[in-house]
Amino acid sequence: MSIELEPWVREILRCPVTGATLVDGTGPGGEPELHSTDPERPLAYPVRDGIPVLLESDAREL
């Protein structure tokens, strides 16, 4: 599932915890997420109503 973000937005979005690049992912229930590419602390951030929620408190570990 691809998240609709402008290319320039996708280019600047980073994990707020590790600074790693974020890629499209899918949550356990099939919902869209952004996944951090950090190999030591991979996190998943929810996307609600098409808006990435990049809060550490809302992230889950992968």
GROMACS elastic network, one bead per residue, 0.5 to 0.9 nm:
[ bonds ]
;  ai    aj funct       b0    kb
    1    24     6  0.71802   500
    1    25     6  0.70801   500
    1    26     6  0.69009   500
    1    30     6  0.88187   500
    1    31     6  0.85328   500
    1    32     6  0.65517   500
    1    33     6  0.89847   500
    2     5     6  0.89368   500
    2    24     6  0.60907   500
    2    25     6  0.79109   500
    2    32     6  0.76519   500
    3    24     6  0.65842   500
    3    25     6  0.87868   500
    3    32     6  0.70330   500
    3    33     6  0.81109   500
    3    34     6  0.84046   500
    3    47     6  0.82379   500
    3    50     6  0.70507   500
    3    51     6  0.89126   500
    3    52     6  0.89964   500
    4    50     6  0.71452   500
    5     8     6  0.82141   500
    5     9     6  0.63311   500
    5    10     6  0.61980   500
    5    50     6  0.84128   500
    5    51     6  0.87990   500
    6     9     6  0.52649   500
    6    10     6  0.63654   500
    6    11     6  0.87282   500
    7    10     6  0.51220   500
    7    11     6  0.61614   500
    7    12     6  0.89252   500
    8    11     6  0.50555   500
    8    12     6  0.65992   500
    8    13     6  0.88758   500
    9    12     6  0.54371   500
    9    13     6  0.61899   500
   10    13     6  0.53464   500
   10    14     6  0.85062   500
   10    22     6  0.80299   500
   10    23     6  0.86958   500
   11    14     6  0.83725   500
   11    21     6  0.85256   500
   12    21     6  0.86068   500
   13    16     6  0.86809   500
   13    19     6  0.88717   500
   13    20     6  0.89242   500
   13    21     6  0.70354   500
   13    22     6  0.67556   500
   14    17     6  0.85902   500
   14    18     6  0.80280   500
   14    19     6  0.52188   500
   14    20     6  0.54970   500
   14    22     6  0.57668   500
   14    36     6  0.78087   500
   14    54     6  0.87437   500
   15    18     6  0.55893   500
   15    20     6  0.52187   500
   15    21     6  0.63946   500
   15    22     6  0.63750   500
   15    35     6  0.84130   500
   15    36     6  0.59870   500
   15    37     6  0.85719   500
   15    38     6  0.85838   500
   15    43     6  0.80732   500
   15    45     6  0.86295   500
   15    54     6  0.71874   500
   15    56     6  0.89021   500
   16    19     6  0.56862   500
   16    20     6  0.81030   500
   16    54     6  0.66832   500
   16    55     6  0.73522   500
   16    56     6  0.72423   500
   17    20     6  0.82046   500
   17    41     6  0.89256   500
   17    43     6  0.87822   500
   17    55     6  0.87101   500
   17    56     6  0.67644   500
   18    21     6  0.89663   500
   18    36     6  0.82970   500
   18    38     6  0.69588   500
   18    41     6  0.75929   500
   18    42     6  0.87672   500
   19    36     6  0.85713   500
   19    38     6  0.81491   500
   20    36     6  0.58916   500
   20    37     6  0.57265   500
   20    38     6  0.53839   500
   20    42     6  0.88681   500
   21    35     6  0.82822   500
   21    36     6  0.59010   500
   21    37     6  0.56883   500
   21    38     6  0.75577   500
   22    34     6  0.57297   500
   22    35     6  0.52821   500
   22    37     6  0.61300   500
   22    38     6  0.88745   500
   22    44     6  0.88402   500
   23    33     6  0.84168   500
   23    34     6  0.54074   500
   23    35     6  0.52275   500
   23    36     6  0.65558   500
   23    37     6  0.72170   500
   24    32     6  0.73446   500
   24    33     6  0.61740   500
   24    35     6  0.61647   500
   25    31     6  0.85546   500
   25    32     6  0.60164   500
   25    34     6  0.53518   500
   25    35     6  0.56766   500
   25    44     6  0.78929   500
   26    29     6  0.78623   500
   26    30     6  0.54985   500
   26    31     6  0.55814   500
   26    33     6  0.53152   500
   26    34     6  0.77862   500
   26    35     6  0.84567   500
   26    44     6  0.89044   500
   27    30     6  0.51345   500
   27    31     6  0.51045   500
   27    32     6  0.60788   500
   27    33     6  0.60214   500
   27    44     6  0.79852   500
   27    46     6  0.79718   500
   28    31     6  0.72670   500
   29    32     6  0.89822   500
   31    46     6  0.79554   500
   31    47     6  0.78220   500
   31    48     6  0.89488   500
   32    45     6  0.88923   500
   32    46     6  0.67191   500
   32    47     6  0.58253   500
   32    48     6  0.82518   500
   32    50     6  0.86783   500
   33    44     6  0.62317   500
   33    45     6  0.54238   500
   33    47     6  0.52894   500
   33    48     6  0.87649   500
   33    52     6  0.76127   500
   34    43     6  0.83934   500
   34    44     6  0.56434   500
   34    45     6  0.51163   500
   34    46     6  0.65299   500
   34    47     6  0.71578   500
   34    52     6  0.72915   500
   34    53     6  0.89734   500
   34    54     6  0.88516   500
   35    38     6  0.89123   500
   35    42     6  0.70693   500
   35    43     6  0.58837   500
   35    45     6  0.63616   500
   35    46     6  0.89422   500
   35    62     6  0.81639   500
   36    39     6  0.84368   500
   36    41     6  0.80862   500
   36    42     6  0.52332   500
   36    43     6  0.52615   500
   36    44     6  0.62442   500
   36    45     6  0.80797   500
   36    62     6  0.88967   500
   37    40     6  0.89027   500
   37    41     6  0.83970   500
   37    42     6  0.60722   500
   37    43     6  0.80576   500
   38    41     6  0.55554   500
   38    42     6  0.50844   500
   38    43     6  0.79176   500
   39    42     6  0.59435   500
   41    61     6  0.75212   500
   41    62     6  0.81375   500
   42    60     6  0.87006   500
   42    61     6  0.61349   500
   42    62     6  0.55613   500
   43    56     6  0.87841   500
   43    59     6  0.61024   500
   43    60     6  0.55634   500
   43    62     6  0.54688   500
   44    58     6  0.87047   500
   44    59     6  0.54110   500
   44    60     6  0.52395   500
   44    61     6  0.61944   500
   44    62     6  0.63778   500
   45    52     6  0.69422   500
   45    53     6  0.61490   500
   45    54     6  0.59697   500
   45    55     6  0.75396   500
   45    56     6  0.81591   500
   45    58     6  0.66919   500
   45    60     6  0.67965   500
   46    51     6  0.84212   500
   46    52     6  0.60788   500
   46    53     6  0.56488   500
   46    54     6  0.76437   500
   46    58     6  0.72334   500
   46    59     6  0.70145   500
   46    60     6  0.86707   500
   47    50     6  0.57238   500
   47    51     6  0.52261   500
   47    53     6  0.58290   500
   47    54     6  0.87134   500
   48    51     6  0.52158   500
   48    52     6  0.63940   500
   48    53     6  0.69979   500
   49    52     6  0.84493   500
   53    56     6  0.89466   500
   53    58     6  0.72945   500
   53    59     6  0.83710   500
   54    57     6  0.87275   500
   54    58     6  0.74228   500
   54    59     6  0.74286   500
   55    58     6  0.53496   500
   55    59     6  0.64331   500
   56    59     6  0.51156   500
   56    60     6  0.82751   500
   57    60     6  0.83021   500
